[in-house]
Amino acid sequence: MKYAFFPGCVAPLRENAYELSARKVIAKLEIELTELNGASCCGFFLDAIDHLSSSVLAARNLSLAEEKGCDLLTICPTCSGHLTRVRNELLEDPHVNSNVNAVLEKINRKFLGSSNVKHLARALVEDVGIEKIKGTIAKPLKQLKVAPHYGCHIMKPSVDIKFDSPENPELLDALVDATGVQRIDYVEKRLCCGAPVMGPDEKLSLEILREKLNSIQKAEVNAIVTICPFCHTHFDLNQARTEELFGETYRIPVLHFTQLLGLAQGFTPDELGLYENRVPVDGLLSHITYEK
């Protein structure tokens, strides 16, 4: 099993531990990654003001994967969503395809449509399979209670993504369950974390985050588990700002799913980059015994 690896922008710039832990668990699952040298931003953040340029960026990255002869794998739901939408449009609309490839031709590239796009969570469920993941578990995390956070872009817009149910998602639950933890449901499980509105309205963004955190705190969990680097940054970095703004205390550790899976596979906290997590994880790790 082989993929062209596309880390995106947020993970390398702000969530290095996500990529580090992802590479560890991917290798454990005997998945081969080939590097996309020269890859750029997926183009999502440009889409609202210049759809053609945004599509060209996405198509260029897709063409790099096509050269490798394999599907593109990303750890960012926003990247996977944007790349998927652009790929669909280029395959369905000859006019857009022609315009985009006309630009790509100037840099000796061409979009062919031969590579699919998959987020890591999707690849784990559809290509690897839950049973194989369970077969790599060396230390089931039965002591831990965790609250999964799906985020928005892993499933939406569902007309393009076609992954899981946007109203009643289950697949992250299955992945979390494979690690042996006690998965805890909570009232605001499907609610956005608030990160997308941080730019235009910081207070609203933190109010949404507060609603999520209050719901998770009532569920009495040891950690929040994310599959989106942007969501993770918001939970982990802005939890303290939310505490300060509203005079409340949470201190709920936030784990990338790949960190959770890595712990269950027997990797040490340092191997998974837990030293980079902003909310202290010492209390969480005290529930797990590690061999020296």
N, C-alpha and C positions, 0 to 999 in steps of 0.2 A: 504494500500500500504506500503510495507516494503522492505528495502534494507540493505545489509551489507555495512557499510560505510568505504571507503578506501581513506584517505586524501592524500596519497602519501608522498613525501619528501619535495618538494619545499614549499608547503603551510604551513606546521607546522614550518618549519625552517626560512622562509623568508616572508611569506605572511599570518600571523596569521589572519588578518582581513578577508581574503577570507573564511577560514573555519568558523570563527565566524559568518559572515553574511550569509553564506550558511546554517548553522544550524538554524538560525533565520527564513529564508524564507521557508526552508523545513518544519519546524514545523508549520508555518502559513498555509502551503498547506496540512496539516494533513498527512504528510508522516512520517512513523516511521523508525528510523535508529537503527540498532543494531551494536555495536562496534566490530571491528575485532581485538581483543586483540592478541598481538604478531605478527601483520603484519609487514612486512619489506619493503624495497625498491621494486618497481615492477620488477627491473632487467634491465630496458631499457639501462642504461648507461654502463652496462657490455656486452651488446649484440655484440658489434663490435669486442670484443677480445675473448669472450668465450660464444658461443651461448648456449651450454648445461647448464652452470651455470646460465646464464640469464633466460633460460626457467624453470629451477628448482625453481628459486626465484618466478617467475610469477605463476607457478603451485602450489607452496606452498600457496601463498596468495589466489589463487582461491579455494584451498581445504578448507581454513578457511571459506570462504563464503559458500561453499557447506555444511559445518557442520551446518551453520545457517539456511540452507534450503531456501535461497533467493538469488536474483541476487546481484551482486556487483555494488555499486555506487561510482564513483570517481569524483572529481572536477578538475582533471588534464587530459587534452587531451593526453599528452604523456603516462601517465599511462594507460588510457583507450585504447589507440591504441596498446601499447605493450601487455597488458593483452589479448586483443582481438586477436591479431596475434598469440600469443603463444597458446591460447585456440583453435583457428582454426587448427593450425598445429598439436596439440596433438590429435584432433579429426579425422584428415584426414590422419595422418602418423603413422601407428602402430609401426614402428621402433623407431621413436622419442618418442612416448608415452611410450614404454617399457623402454627406456633408462632413461627418466625423472622419471618415477615411481620407477625404481630400486634405484635411489638416494633417493627419498622421503620415500621409505620403511625403510631406515635406521633411519629415525626420526618418524616412525610410522604414516606416512601420505600417501595419495593417491589422485591423480587427477582423478575425475570421469566425469567431463564435464557437470554437472547438473546446474551450475549457469552461467547465461549470464553476460556480462559486459556492463555497461552504464555510459557514462559521464552525469553529471547533466543536461546539456543542452538537451541532447537526451531524458532523462527521462521526463523532463518538457514538451517537445513537444509530444513525443509518448505516454507516460503513464498518465501524468497529464492533458495535453491539454491546449491550449491557453485560451479557454473560462473560465476554472476554475481559471487560473492565473488571468485573468481580474476580476473575482469575488472577489479576495482578495485585489484589489487596493482600498485604502482608500484616497489617495492623488495623483491623476494623475499629472505627472510632465510636464505639458503643457508648462511651461516656459523654459524648458531646451532643448538645441540643442546638440545632441550627435553623435559621430562617432563610429560605431561598428568596432572592429578589430576581425576577425575570427581566425587568426593564421593558422598554417599548419596542425597540427596533429588531429584536431577535425574531419577532413574529409579525410585525406590522410594517408596511401595509400588507395584509394577508393575501391580497389578490396577486401580489408579486412574490412574496416570500414563500407562501405555501408550506409553512413549517409549524406544526403543533396547532393548537386552537388558541386564537388571541383572547377568547373569552374565558376559557377554562384550560389553561396550559398545564401540561403534565410531564413533559420530557425532562426539564431540569430537575423536577422532583425525582424522577427515575435515576438520573445521574447522581444526585446527592445520596439517594438511598443506597446506591452501590458501595458507598464508602463505609456503610455500617452505622452512620450517625442516627440520632433520633431527629427526624425532620418535623419541625413544628409549623403548622399553618397559622396564619394570623389574618386579621380582618382586612388590612390594607395591602395584601400580598400583590395584587395586580396594579396598584397605584404607581404612577410615575414617581421617580425619586425627586424630581424638581430641577435636575441639573440643566435641562435645555433652556430654562428661563432665567438662569443666573445672570446673564449679560444684561437683558433689558430690565429685570426686576429682581434684584437680589433678595429683598425681604420676602416676596412671594415664593421664590425658590426655596428659601430656608423654612418658610411656613409649611410648604409641602413636605420637605424633608422631616420637619418636626412631627407632622402627622404620621409619617411612616415610622419614625423612631419610637414614638409613643406606643404605636400598635405593636411593634416588635418587642419593646421593653415589657409590655404587659404579658407577652407570650413566654417570658423568662427563658431566653435562649443564651447560649454561650457565644454565638457569633452570627453575623449576617454573611451570606454567601452570594457573590455576584458573578456574572459572566460577561459584564460590560466594563471596560476600563474607565469610561466616562462616569457611569453610575458609581463605580468603586471609588473614584476620586471624590465624588460628592459626599458619599457616606463617610469615608475615612478622613478626608481633609476638612470638610465643613461641619462635621459632627460637633467639634469644639466651638465653632462659631455659633451654631444653633443653641448650644448650651448657654453660651454667654448672652445671646440676644434674648432668650426666653427665661433665663434663670433656672434652667433645669439641668439634670445630670443624667447622662446615658452611659458613656464609656463602653459601648458595645463593639468588640473587635469585628473587623470586616475582612473576610478572606476572599480572594479570588477562588473560583471553583477549582482551578488547577492546583492551588495551594492545599485545599482540602483533600483533593484526590492524592496529591503527592505525599501528604502526611500518612494517609491510609496505605499508600504503597511502600512506606518505610523510609522515605527521604527525611533528612533532618530539617529543622526549621531554617537553618542557614542556607542549606542547599536550595530551598524554595524561596529565599529572599524575604522571610518574615520580619527580618530586621528593618525592612523598609516600610512596613505598615505603620501608619501614624497613630492610630488608637492602640495602646499597648496590648500585646497578645500573651503576656506572661500568665495571666489567670487562666486563659484558654489552654495554654500548653501544660499547665500544672495537672490537667486531667489526663495527660498522656505520658506514659513512661517510655523513655528512649534508651536504647542500648548505647553505651559509650564505646 
